[in-house]
Amino acid sequence: MRMNVTETRPFIKQISEASGQDVASCYQCGKCTAGCPVAEHMDFVPNAVHRMIQYGDRSILGSSAIWLCVGCETCAVRCPNDIATSAVLDALKREAAEKGVRSREKSVIALHKSFLAGVQKRGRMHELSLILGIRLKSGGLFNDMKLGIEMFRRGKLSLFPKKIKNKRMLRNLFEKARRRT
C-alpha cells in the first residue's frame, strides 16, 4: 500500500492544511517563478519554496521570500496544479510569526507590519506613512530622502492620506481576520 506524502511528512501536511493548497502536487515546472514579479528579489524562488516544504526544510521560515510576495496571484493563474503560492507563503508567514522566527532582512518585516498597520488605520495604503514606518522600524530614516523629495515634487507622494468612508466595516474585517488566526 502506497502512503500519501502528506501523511508521512508533517511539515508539508501542516502547510498544505494551513494554506488550503496541495503543495505535494508541485512538480517543479517553474511557471510560478517565471511569472512572479518579485522572484528576482527573493532568496528562494516560489518553486524552490515548494520543494523546501516538500522536503520538510523548515529553514524556509527564516527566508525573506515569504515576506516579499505581493499577492498578485500570478502564480495561481499559471500553475497547472492550481497551487496559489501566495496562500502557501501566507501560511509560512503565520508559522514563522508563531515560532518567533525572524527574517534576515529587517526591512522586509518592517514593510509587512507598516503596510498592515496603515491599511488597518486608514483603509488603504499611504506611501509616505509606509516609508516612514519602514524606516523607523528598520533604520536608515534618511536613506531615501532625495528620492522622496523628487517623488513629492512630481506629485507622486501625497502628504496626507485619504480615508475611507466605512471605518466600522474595516474594523470588523480586521477583527474577523484576527479571530481566524
C-alpha positions as MATLAB code, in Angstrom:
seq = 'MRMNVTETRPFIKQISEASGQDVASCYQCGKCTAGCPVAEHMDFVPNAVHRMIQYGDRSILGSSAIWLCVGCETCAVRCPNDIATSAVLDALKREAAEKGVRSREKSVIALHKSFLAGVQKRGRMHELSLILGIRLKSGGLFNDMKLGIEMFRRGKLSLFPKKIKNKRMLRNLFEKARRRT';
ca = [
       0.000    0.000    0.000;
       1.397    3.377   -1.034;
       1.414    6.179    1.578;
       0.440    9.730    0.738;
       3.405   12.135    1.148;
       1.353   14.443    3.400;
       0.756   11.516    5.768;
       4.474   10.799    6.172;
       5.832   14.355    6.292;
       4.367   16.598    8.972;
       5.663   19.960    7.638;
       4.115   19.569    4.198;
       0.861   18.400    5.784;
       0.840   21.374    8.165;
       1.490   23.974    5.446;
      -0.897   22.325    2.971;
      -3.697   22.367    5.548;
      -2.928   25.921    6.715;
      -2.828   27.272    3.156;
      -5.532   25.119    1.594;
      -3.048   24.255   -1.170;
      -1.771   20.830   -2.232;
       1.947   21.627   -2.053;
       2.797   17.954   -2.655;
       1.383   18.221   -6.177;
       4.074   20.720   -7.257;
       6.297   19.001   -9.821;
       8.685   21.910  -10.317;
       7.561   23.184  -13.721;
       8.693   26.680  -12.678;
       5.699   28.549  -14.108;
       5.033   30.227  -10.743;
       8.600   31.511  -10.644;
       8.592   32.595  -14.290;
       5.531   34.764  -13.719;
       6.428   36.135  -10.285;
       7.173   39.875  -10.444;
       9.396   39.748   -7.341;
      11.144   36.372   -7.815;
      14.430   38.057   -8.724;
      14.493   39.696   -5.279;
      13.751   36.513   -3.320;
      16.397   34.375   -1.673;
      14.319   31.311   -2.660;
      12.093   31.492   -5.745;
       8.480   30.222   -5.487;
       9.031   26.721   -6.858;
      12.081   26.320   -4.575;
       9.838   27.243   -1.622;
       7.512   24.400   -2.607;
      10.428   21.978   -2.847;
      11.747   23.011    0.564;
       8.325   22.381    2.071;
       8.147   19.015    0.303;
      11.499   18.069    1.859;
      10.412   19.305    5.281;
      13.046   22.045    5.314;
      11.818   24.491    7.959;
      14.681   26.907    7.265;
      12.319   28.480    4.722;
      10.622   30.157    7.690;
      13.663   32.445    8.080;
      13.837   33.468    4.441;
      12.949   36.834    3.008;
      10.985   35.121    0.202;
       7.951   34.508    2.370;
       7.692   38.210    3.172;
       8.271   39.550   -0.343;
       5.173   38.105   -2.012;
       2.941   40.902   -3.287;
      -0.145   38.691   -3.512;
      -0.724   39.297   -7.224;
      -1.893   35.667   -7.720;
       0.069   35.268  -10.961;
       1.440   32.019   -9.523;
      -2.061   30.585   -9.102;
      -3.104   31.563  -12.619;
      -0.020   29.981  -14.194;
       0.168   26.804  -12.079;
      -1.047   23.661  -13.906;
      -1.946   22.184  -10.488;
      -3.796   25.289   -9.244;
      -1.374   25.976   -6.380;
      -1.667   29.544   -5.118;
       1.874   30.131   -3.896;
       0.741   33.361   -2.251;
      -1.529   31.329    0.069;
       1.381   28.995    0.843;
       3.604   31.980    1.648;
       0.893   33.441    3.892;
       0.787   30.154    5.818;
       4.582   30.247    6.124;
       4.431   33.840    7.419;
       1.954   32.819   10.102;
       4.103   29.834   11.069;
       7.256   31.983   11.222;
       5.470   34.555   13.395;
       4.109   31.855   15.726;
       7.556   30.255   16.093;
       9.264   33.630   16.575;
      11.461   33.092   13.500;
      12.863   36.355   12.214;
      13.772   37.131    8.623;
      17.393   38.006    7.935;
      16.215   41.289    6.430;
      14.736   43.692    8.972;
      13.126   45.883    6.345;
      11.007   43.013    4.967;
       9.189   42.516    8.273;
       9.000   46.283    8.782;
       7.339   46.650    5.369;
       4.810   43.933    6.171;
       3.908   45.400    9.568;
       3.800   49.009    8.341;
       1.628   48.114    5.369;
      -0.915   46.237    7.502;
      -0.944   48.947   10.176;
      -1.606   51.621    7.548;
      -4.409   49.681    5.891;
      -5.948   48.903    9.264;
      -5.815   52.550   10.310;
      -6.897   54.244    7.075;
      -8.405   51.523    4.910;
      -5.773   51.996    2.234;
      -2.066   52.393    1.884;
      -0.458   55.821    2.166;
       3.011   55.719    0.624;
       4.633   58.372    2.810;
       3.365   56.734    6.022;
       4.513   53.361    4.741;
       8.020   54.601    4.004;
       8.265   56.345    7.386;
       7.029   53.232    9.164;
       9.584   51.044    7.420;
      12.459   53.422    8.069;
      11.562   53.933   11.735;
      11.407   50.174   12.331;
      14.428   49.107   10.285;
      16.712   52.117   10.478;
      18.091   54.458    7.850;
      15.413   57.145    8.230;
      17.043   59.467    5.690;
      18.237   56.821    3.183;
      15.623   57.665    0.551;
      15.234   61.361    1.276;
      16.354   62.620   -2.154;
      14.091   60.140   -3.908;
      11.184   61.065   -1.630;
      11.603   64.778   -2.299;
      11.696   64.159   -6.043;
       8.576   61.973   -5.877;
       6.759   64.646   -3.852;
       7.863   67.358   -6.293;
       6.411   65.346   -9.192;
       3.139   64.725   -7.363;
       3.781   61.023   -6.750;
       3.652   61.276   -2.937;
       0.861   62.941   -1.033;
       1.478   64.431    2.396;
      -1.918   63.499    3.776;
      -3.599   60.120    3.463;
      -7.062   59.675    2.021;
      -9.592   57.975    4.248;
     -12.341   55.508    3.555;
     -15.981   56.119    4.436;
     -16.977   52.958    6.301;
     -14.402   52.511    9.072;
     -16.703   50.198   11.016;
     -16.661   47.684    8.174;
     -12.860   47.893    8.084;
     -12.597   47.279   11.848;
     -14.934   44.297   11.527;
     -12.832   42.876    8.704;
      -9.605   43.071   10.721;
     -11.337   41.655   13.805;
     -12.654   38.738   11.774;
      -9.161   38.056   10.418;
      -7.717   38.114   13.962;
     -10.279   35.567   15.128;
      -9.410   33.224   12.238;
      -5.703   33.080   13.089;
];
